[in-house]
Amino acid sequence: MAIEVRIPTILRSYTDGQKAVSGSGETLAELFQDLDARHPGLKERLVEGDQLRRFVNVYLNDEDVRFLDGITTKLSDGDSVTILPAVAGGSGGMR
C-alpha cells in the first residue's frame, strides 16, 4: 500500500529535504510508525502519546483527520496525507 505524504518545510530536515515521501499503513498511526522507521524523529514531531500534537494539522485527501477518526483514521492505497503546522500570530495592533 503506497500513501503519499506531503511534508512541510519545517519538517523536511527529517526527510532529507524531500517535499513528499511514501509510506504505508492501515491507519494514520501505522503510517506515522512506518515513516519514523524511514525518517527517525518525524513521528515525535507529529504525535504525543496516542494523539496528534496540538499544533499539527493532518489532512487525508484534503479532509482534516480531527473530524474523521484522528490518528486511528483508516487509510487506503493511493491516499494522500498532508501535514501542516498550525500557524498563529499576527499583530495586536489591528485598527
Chimera marker file (.cmm) of the C-alpha trace (Angstrom):
<marker_set name="trace">
<marker id="1" x="0.000" y="0.000" z="0.000" r="1" g="1" b="0" radius="0.5"/>
<marker id="2" x="1.510" y="3.302" z="-1.067" r="1" g="1" b="0" radius="0.5"/>
<marker id="3" x="0.455" y="6.559" z="0.531" r="1" g="1" b="0" radius="0.5"/>
<marker id="4" x="1.926" y="9.903" z="-0.458" r="1" g="1" b="0" radius="0.5"/>
<marker id="5" x="2.757" y="12.147" z="2.494" r="1" g="1" b="0" radius="0.5"/>
<marker id="6" x="3.404" y="15.837" z="1.860" r="1" g="1" b="0" radius="0.5"/>
<marker id="7" x="5.960" y="17.246" z="4.281" r="1" g="1" b="0" radius="0.5"/>
<marker id="8" x="6.012" y="20.910" z="5.379" r="1" g="1" b="0" radius="0.5"/>
<marker id="9" x="9.253" y="22.859" z="5.056" r="1" g="1" b="0" radius="0.5"/>
<marker id="10" x="9.840" y="22.877" z="8.814" r="1" g="1" b="0" radius="0.5"/>
<marker id="11" x="9.970" y="19.031" z="8.920" r="1" g="1" b="0" radius="0.5"/>
<marker id="12" x="11.961" y="18.411" z="5.746" r="1" g="1" b="0" radius="0.5"/>
<marker id="13" x="15.206" y="18.097" z="7.706" r="1" g="1" b="0" radius="0.5"/>
<marker id="14" x="13.838" y="14.675" z="8.741" r="1" g="1" b="0" radius="0.5"/>
<marker id="15" x="13.187" y="13.646" z="5.120" r="1" g="1" b="0" radius="0.5"/>
<marker id="16" x="16.486" y="14.788" z="3.607" r="1" g="1" b="0" radius="0.5"/>
<marker id="17" x="14.749" y="17.814" z="2.125" r="1" g="1" b="0" radius="0.5"/>
<marker id="18" x="12.051" y="15.851" z="0.315" r="1" g="1" b="0" radius="0.5"/>
<marker id="19" x="8.719" y="17.633" z="-0.143" r="1" g="1" b="0" radius="0.5"/>
<marker id="20" x="6.833" y="14.341" z="-0.311" r="1" g="1" b="0" radius="0.5"/>
<marker id="21" x="7.611" y="10.812" z="0.834" r="1" g="1" b="0" radius="0.5"/>
<marker id="22" x="5.849" y="7.467" z="0.519" r="1" g="1" b="0" radius="0.5"/>
<marker id="23" x="4.687" y="5.386" z="3.422" r="1" g="1" b="0" radius="0.5"/>
<marker id="24" x="2.341" y="2.573" z="4.278" r="1" g="1" b="0" radius="0.5"/>
<marker id="25" x="-0.081" y="1.572" z="6.991" r="1" g="1" b="0" radius="0.5"/>
<marker id="26" x="-3.684" y="0.601" z="7.609" r="1" g="1" b="0" radius="0.5"/>
<marker id="27" x="-4.208" y="3.650" z="9.844" r="1" g="1" b="0" radius="0.5"/>
<marker id="28" x="-2.632" y="7.052" z="10.296" r="1" g="1" b="0" radius="0.5"/>
<marker id="29" x="-0.861" y="5.759" z="13.429" r="1" g="1" b="0" radius="0.5"/>
<marker id="30" x="0.685" y="2.894" z="11.439" r="1" g="1" b="0" radius="0.5"/>
<marker id="31" x="1.692" y="5.306" z="8.678" r="1" g="1" b="0" radius="0.5"/>
<marker id="32" x="3.489" y="7.528" z="11.195" r="1" g="1" b="0" radius="0.5"/>
<marker id="33" x="5.259" y="4.464" z="12.628" r="1" g="1" b="0" radius="0.5"/>
<marker id="34" x="6.367" y="3.445" z="9.126" r="1" g="1" b="0" radius="0.5"/>
<marker id="35" x="7.567" y="6.978" z="8.346" r="1" g="1" b="0" radius="0.5"/>
<marker id="36" x="9.512" y="7.113" z="11.611" r="1" g="1" b="0" radius="0.5"/>
<marker id="37" x="11.321" y="3.886" z="10.698" r="1" g="1" b="0" radius="0.5"/>
<marker id="38" x="12.458" y="5.528" z="7.438" r="1" g="1" b="0" radius="0.5"/>
<marker id="39" x="12.843" y="9.067" z="8.792" r="1" g="1" b="0" radius="0.5"/>
<marker id="40" x="13.758" y="8.857" z="12.512" r="1" g="1" b="0" radius="0.5"/>
<marker id="41" x="12.389" y="11.640" z="14.690" r="1" g="1" b="0" radius="0.5"/>
<marker id="42" x="9.482" y="12.544" z="12.428" r="1" g="1" b="0" radius="0.5"/>
<marker id="43" x="6.784" y="10.773" z="14.460" r="1" g="1" b="0" radius="0.5"/>
<marker id="44" x="7.869" y="12.550" z="17.645" r="1" g="1" b="0" radius="0.5"/>
<marker id="45" x="7.133" y="15.879" z="15.956" r="1" g="1" b="0" radius="0.5"/>
<marker id="46" x="3.632" y="14.768" z="14.952" r="1" g="1" b="0" radius="0.5"/>
<marker id="47" x="2.308" y="12.636" z="17.796" r="1" g="1" b="0" radius="0.5"/>
<marker id="48" x="2.215" y="12.962" z="21.561" r="1" g="1" b="0" radius="0.5"/>
<marker id="49" x="1.098" y="9.780" z="23.292" r="1" g="1" b="0" radius="0.5"/>
<marker id="50" x="-1.728" y="8.450" z="21.151" r="1" g="1" b="0" radius="0.5"/>
<marker id="51" x="-2.920" y="11.832" z="19.835" r="1" g="1" b="0" radius="0.5"/>
<marker id="52" x="-1.808" y="14.315" z="17.220" r="1" g="1" b="0" radius="0.5"/>
<marker id="53" x="0.180" y="17.173" z="18.670" r="1" g="1" b="0" radius="0.5"/>
<marker id="54" x="-1.956" y="20.222" z="19.306" r="1" g="1" b="0" radius="0.5"/>
<marker id="55" x="-0.289" y="22.424" z="16.702" r="1" g="1" b="0" radius="0.5"/>
<marker id="56" x="-0.094" y="19.863" z="13.901" r="1" g="1" b="0" radius="0.5"/>
<marker id="57" x="-2.850" y="19.605" z="11.309" r="1" g="1" b="0" radius="0.5"/>
<marker id="58" x="-3.122" y="16.459" z="9.207" r="1" g="1" b="0" radius="0.5"/>
<marker id="59" x="-5.335" y="16.110" z="6.168" r="1" g="1" b="0" radius="0.5"/>
<marker id="60" x="-6.347" y="12.885" z="4.452" r="1" g="1" b="0" radius="0.5"/>
<marker id="61" x="-7.310" y="13.627" z="0.853" r="1" g="1" b="0" radius="0.5"/>
<marker id="62" x="-7.964" y="17.265" z="1.884" r="1" g="1" b="0" radius="0.5"/>
<marker id="63" x="-10.148" y="16.352" z="4.903" r="1" g="1" b="0" radius="0.5"/>
<marker id="64" x="-8.992" y="17.221" z="8.426" r="1" g="1" b="0" radius="0.5"/>
<marker id="65" x="-8.428" y="13.919" z="10.287" r="1" g="1" b="0" radius="0.5"/>
<marker id="66" x="-9.590" y="15.524" z="13.546" r="1" g="1" b="0" radius="0.5"/>
<marker id="67" x="-13.096" y="15.374" z="12.032" r="1" g="1" b="0" radius="0.5"/>
<marker id="68" x="-12.583" y="11.747" z="10.998" r="1" g="1" b="0" radius="0.5"/>
<marker id="69" x="-11.082" y="9.266" z="13.479" r="1" g="1" b="0" radius="0.5"/>
<marker id="70" x="-7.931" y="11.179" z="14.351" r="1" g="1" b="0" radius="0.5"/>
<marker id="71" x="-4.821" y="9.051" z="14.489" r="1" g="1" b="0" radius="0.5"/>
<marker id="72" x="-6.887" y="5.872" z="14.054" r="1" g="1" b="0" radius="0.5"/>
<marker id="73" x="-8.278" y="7.064" z="10.705" r="1" g="1" b="0" radius="0.5"/>
<marker id="74" x="-8.207" y="4.219" z="8.175" r="1" g="1" b="0" radius="0.5"/>
<marker id="75" x="-6.071" y="4.628" z="5.054" r="1" g="1" b="0" radius="0.5"/>
<marker id="76" x="-6.333" y="3.168" z="1.565" r="1" g="1" b="0" radius="0.5"/>
<marker id="77" x="-3.822" y="2.587" z="-1.198" r="1" g="1" b="0" radius="0.5"/>
<marker id="78" x="-3.293" y="5.802" z="-3.154" r="1" g="1" b="0" radius="0.5"/>
<marker id="79" x="-4.400" y="8.132" z="-0.363" r="1" g="1" b="0" radius="0.5"/>
<marker id="80" x="-2.675" y="11.466" z="0.076" r="1" g="1" b="0" radius="0.5"/>
<marker id="81" x="-1.764" y="12.774" z="3.531" r="1" g="1" b="0" radius="0.5"/>
<marker id="82" x="-0.741" y="16.382" z="4.065" r="1" g="1" b="0" radius="0.5"/>
<marker id="83" x="0.977" y="17.533" z="7.255" r="1" g="1" b="0" radius="0.5"/>
<marker id="84" x="0.678" y="21.228" z="8.087" r="1" g="1" b="0" radius="0.5"/>
<marker id="85" x="1.924" y="23.001" z="11.183" r="1" g="1" b="0" radius="0.5"/>
<marker id="86" x="-0.707" y="25.306" z="12.656" r="1" g="1" b="0" radius="0.5"/>
<marker id="87" x="0.132" y="28.935" z="12.042" r="1" g="1" b="0" radius="0.5"/>
<marker id="88" x="-0.602" y="31.611" z="14.591" r="1" g="1" b="0" radius="0.5"/>
<marker id="89" x="0.473" y="35.123" z="15.159" r="1" g="1" b="0" radius="0.5"/>
<marker id="90" x="-0.098" y="38.496" z="13.708" r="1" g="1" b="0" radius="0.5"/>
<marker id="91" x="-0.114" y="41.914" z="15.142" r="1" g="1" b="0" radius="0.5"/>
<marker id="92" x="-2.165" y="43.001" z="18.122" r="1" g="1" b="0" radius="0.5"/>
<marker id="93" x="-2.354" y="46.442" z="16.538" r="1" g="1" b="0" radius="0.5"/>
<marker id="94" x="-5.405" y="45.860" z="14.301" r="1" g="1" b="0" radius="0.5"/>
<marker id="95" x="-7.463" y="49.047" z="13.866" r="1" g="1" b="0" radius="0.5"/>
<link id1="1" id2="2" r="1" g="1" b="0" radius="0.2"/>
<link id1="2" id2="3" r="1" g="1" b="0" radius="0.2"/>
<link id1="3" id2="4" r="1" g="1" b="0" radius="0.2"/>
<link id1="4" id2="5" r="1" g="1" b="0" radius="0.2"/>
<link id1="5" id2="6" r="1" g="1" b="0" radius="0.2"/>
<link id1="6" id2="7" r="1" g="1" b="0" radius="0.2"/>
<link id1="7" id2="8" r="1" g="1" b="0" radius="0.2"/>
<link id1="8" id2="9" r="1" g="1" b="0" radius="0.2"/>
<link id1="9" id2="10" r="1" g="1" b="0" radius="0.2"/>
<link id1="10" id2="11" r="1" g="1" b="0" radius="0.2"/>
<link id1="11" id2="12" r="1" g="1" b="0" radius="0.2"/>
<link id1="12" id2="13" r="1" g="1" b="0" radius="0.2"/>
<link id1="13" id2="14" r="1" g="1" b="0" radius="0.2"/>
<link id1="14" id2="15" r="1" g="1" b="0" radius="0.2"/>
<link id1="15" id2="16" r="1" g="1" b="0" radius="0.2"/>
<link id1="16" id2="17" r="1" g="1" b="0" radius="0.2"/>
<link id1="17" id2="18" r="1" g="1" b="0" radius="0.2"/>
<link id1="18" id2="19" r="1" g="1" b="0" radius="0.2"/>
<link id1="19" id2="20" r="1" g="1" b="0" radius="0.2"/>
<link id1="20" id2="21" r="1" g="1" b="0" radius="0.2"/>
<link id1="21" id2="22" r="1" g="1" b="0" radius="0.2"/>
<link id1="22" id2="23" r="1" g="1" b="0" radius="0.2"/>
<link id1="23" id2="24" r="1" g="1" b="0" radius="0.2"/>
<link id1="24" id2="25" r="1" g="1" b="0" radius="0.2"/>
<link id1="25" id2="26" r="1" g="1" b="0" radius="0.2"/>
<link id1="26" id2="27" r="1" g="1" b="0" radius="0.2"/>
<link id1="27" id2="28" r="1" g="1" b="0" radius="0.2"/>
<link id1="28" id2="29" r="1" g="1" b="0" radius="0.2"/>
<link id1="29" id2="30" r="1" g="1" b="0" radius="0.2"/>
<link id1="30" id2="31" r="1" g="1" b="0" radius="0.2"/>
<link id1="31" id2="32" r="1" g="1" b="0" radius="0.2"/>
<link id1="32" id2="33" r="1" g="1" b="0" radius="0.2"/>
<link id1="33" id2="34" r="1" g="1" b="0" radius="0.2"/>
<link id1="34" id2="35" r="1" g="1" b="0" radius="0.2"/>
<link id1="35" id2="36" r="1" g="1" b="0" radius="0.2"/>
<link id1="36" id2="37" r="1" g="1" b="0" radius="0.2"/>
<link id1="37" id2="38" r="1" g="1" b="0" radius="0.2"/>
<link id1="38" id2="39" r="1" g="1" b="0" radius="0.2"/>
<link id1="39" id2="40" r="1" g="1" b="0" radius="0.2"/>
<link id1="40" id2="41" r="1" g="1" b="0" radius="0.2"/>
<link id1="41" id2="42" r="1" g="1" b="0" radius="0.2"/>
<link id1="42" id2="43" r="1" g="1" b="0" radius="0.2"/>
<link id1="43" id2="44" r="1" g="1" b="0" radius="0.2"/>
<link id1="44" id2="45" r="1" g="1" b="0" radius="0.2"/>
<link id1="45" id2="46" r="1" g="1" b="0" radius="0.2"/>
<link id1="46" id2="47" r="1" g="1" b="0" radius="0.2"/>
<link id1="47" id2="48" r="1" g="1" b="0" radius="0.2"/>
<link id1="48" id2="49" r="1" g="1" b="0" radius="0.2"/>
<link id1="49" id2="50" r="1" g="1" b="0" radius="0.2"/>
<link id1="50" id2="51" r="1" g="1" b="0" radius="0.2"/>
<link id1="51" id2="52" r="1" g="1" b="0" radius="0.2"/>
<link id1="52" id2="53" r="1" g="1" b="0" radius="0.2"/>
<link id1="53" id2="54" r="1" g="1" b="0" radius="0.2"/>
<link id1="54" id2="55" r="1" g="1" b="0" radius="0.2"/>
<link id1="55" id2="56" r="1" g="1" b="0" radius="0.2"/>
<link id1="56" id2="57" r="1" g="1" b="0" radius="0.2"/>
<link id1="57" id2="58" r="1" g="1" b="0" radius="0.2"/>
<link id1="58" id2="59" r="1" g="1" b="0" radius="0.2"/>
<link id1="59" id2="60" r="1" g="1" b="0" radius="0.2"/>
<link id1="60" id2="61" r="1" g="1" b="0" radius="0.2"/>
<link id1="61" id2="62" r="1" g="1" b="0" radius="0.2"/>
<link id1="62" id2="63" r="1" g="1" b="0" radius="0.2"/>
<link id1="63" id2="64" r="1" g="1" b="0" radius="0.2"/>
<link id1="64" id2="65" r="1" g="1" b="0" radius="0.2"/>
<link id1="65" id2="66" r="1" g="1" b="0" radius="0.2"/>
<link id1="66" id2="67" r="1" g="1" b="0" radius="0.2"/>
<link id1="67" id2="68" r="1" g="1" b="0" radius="0.2"/>
<link id1="68" id2="69" r="1" g="1" b="0" radius="0.2"/>
<link id1="69" id2="70" r="1" g="1" b="0" radius="0.2"/>
<link id1="70" id2="71" r="1" g="1" b="0" radius="0.2"/>
<link id1="71" id2="72" r="1" g="1" b="0" radius="0.2"/>
<link id1="72" id2="73" r="1" g="1" b="0" radius="0.2"/>
<link id1="73" id2="74" r="1" g="1" b="0" radius="0.2"/>
<link id1="74" id2="75" r="1" g="1" b="0" radius="0.2"/>
<link id1="75" id2="76" r="1" g="1" b="0" radius="0.2"/>
<link id1="76" id2="77" r="1" g="1" b="0" radius="0.2"/>
<link id1="77" id2="78" r="1" g="1" b="0" radius="0.2"/>
<link id1="78" id2="79" r="1" g="1" b="0" radius="0.2"/>
<link id1="79" id2="80" r="1" g="1" b="0" radius="0.2"/>
<link id1="80" id2="81" r="1" g="1" b="0" radius="0.2"/>
<link id1="81" id2="82" r="1" g="1" b="0" radius="0.2"/>
<link id1="82" id2="83" r="1" g="1" b="0" radius="0.2"/>
<link id1="83" id2="84" r="1" g="1" b="0" radius="0.2"/>
<link id1="84" id2="85" r="1" g="1" b="0" radius="0.2"/>
<link id1="85" id2="86" r="1" g="1" b="0" radius="0.2"/>
<link id1="86" id2="87" r="1" g="1" b="0" radius="0.2"/>
<link id1="87" id2="88" r="1" g="1" b="0" radius="0.2"/>
<link id1="88" id2="89" r="1" g="1" b="0" radius="0.2"/>
<link id1="89" id2="90" r="1" g="1" b="0" radius="0.2"/>
<link id1="90" id2="91" r="1" g="1" b="0" radius="0.2"/>
<link id1="91" id2="92" r="1" g="1" b="0" radius="0.2"/>
<link id1="92" id2="93" r="1" g="1" b="0" radius="0.2"/>
<link id1="93" id2="94" r="1" g="1" b="0" radius="0.2"/>
<link id1="94" id2="95" r="1" g="1" b="0" radius="0.2"/>
</marker_set>
